Amino acid sequence: MDRIPYEEERTMIPDRCTFCKGKPDKGTTEFLARAGGEVVVIKDVPAYVCEQCGEAYYTPDISRKIDGVMRDVHKKKLCVRPVPAGEVSLNV
């Protein structure tokens, strides 16, 4: 797979947040996902993060890397450690 030049990657990131219309700036975030009853947290993920609401936008390259990590998690190829977490259900 060929690497997309930085300029092209940046054009794939919206100028304004699709949720609150804030401005996404280059930074890092945590990626959280559920995988087979476990919660997976990937720390220090490069992203464009909305300065108002915190919504994260990933470049195609970073998205591919996240996909690779999640594939390894599902195949149990990664050694992960449990972290304390709370879970709340919304009863309506």
C-alpha positions as CSV (number, residue, x, y, z in Angstrom):
1,M,0.0,0.0,0.0
2,D,1.4,3.4,-1.0
3,R,1.6,6.1,1.6
4,I,-0.7,9.1,1.0
5,P,1.3,12.4,1.1
6,Y,0.6,14.6,4.2
7,E,-1.1,17.3,2.1
8,E,-3.6,14.8,0.7
9,E,-4.2,13.3,4.2
10,R,-4.9,16.7,5.6
11,T,-7.5,17.4,2.8
12,M,-9.4,14.4,4.0
13,I,-9.9,15.9,7.5
14,P,-12.8,18.4,7.7
15,D,-12.1,22.1,8.3
16,R,-14.9,22.1,10.9
17,C,-16.2,19.4,13.2
18,T,-19.2,17.6,11.8
19,F,-20.9,17.6,15.3
20,C,-20.3,21.1,16.8
21,K,-18.6,23.0,14.0
22,G,-15.5,23.5,16.1
23,K,-12.0,23.5,14.6
24,P,-10.0,20.2,14.5
25,D,-6.3,20.7,15.5
26,K,-3.4,18.3,15.2
27,G,-3.0,16.4,18.5
28,T,-3.4,13.0,20.1
29,T,-6.3,11.1,21.6
30,E,-7.2,7.7,23.0
31,F,-9.0,5.2,20.8
32,L,-11.6,3.0,22.7
33,A,-13.3,0.0,21.3
34,R,-15.1,-3.1,22.5
35,A,-13.6,-6.4,21.3
36,G,-15.2,-9.7,22.4
37,G,-16.5,-8.4,25.8
38,E,-13.2,-6.5,26.5
39,V,-12.6,-2.8,26.2
40,V,-9.5,-2.0,24.2
41,V,-7.8,1.4,24.7
42,I,-5.0,2.6,22.4
43,K,-3.2,5.5,23.9
44,D,-1.5,8.5,22.2
45,V,-3.1,8.1,18.8
46,P,-2.2,10.9,16.4
47,A,-5.5,12.6,15.3
48,Y,-7.1,15.9,14.5
49,V,-9.1,16.7,17.6
50,C,-11.9,19.2,17.7
51,E,-11.0,22.0,20.1
52,Q,-14.6,22.3,21.3
53,C,-16.1,18.8,21.7
54,G,-13.0,16.5,21.4
55,E,-14.3,14.5,18.4
56,A,-11.2,12.8,16.8
57,Y,-10.5,12.6,13.0
58,Y,-7.9,10.1,11.8
59,T,-5.8,10.2,8.7
60,P,-6.1,7.1,6.4
61,D,-2.7,5.9,7.6
62,I,-3.6,6.1,11.3
63,S,-6.9,4.4,10.5
64,R,-5.1,1.5,8.9
65,K,-2.8,1.2,11.9
66,I,-5.8,1.1,14.3
67,D,-7.4,-1.5,12.1
68,G,-4.2,-3.6,12.3
69,V,-4.1,-3.4,16.1
70,M,-7.8,-4.3,16.3
71,R,-7.3,-7.3,14.0
72,D,-4.5,-8.5,16.3
73,V,-6.7,-8.0,19.3
74,H,-9.5,-10.1,17.8
75,K,-7.0,-12.8,16.8
76,K,-5.6,-12.7,20.4
77,K,-2.1,-11.9,19.0
78,L,-1.6,-9.0,21.4
79,C,-0.8,-9.4,25.0
80,V,-3.1,-6.8,26.7
81,R,-3.5,-6.1,30.4
82,P,-6.8,-5.5,32.1
83,V,-7.5,-1.9,33.2
84,P,-10.2,-0.9,35.7
85,A,-13.3,0.4,34.1
86,G,-16.9,1.1,34.9
87,E,-19.9,0.4,32.8
88,V,-23.3,2.0,33.0
89,S,-26.5,1.0,31.3
90,L,-29.2,3.5,30.3
91,N,-32.6,2.1,31.4
92,V,-35.4,3.7,29.4
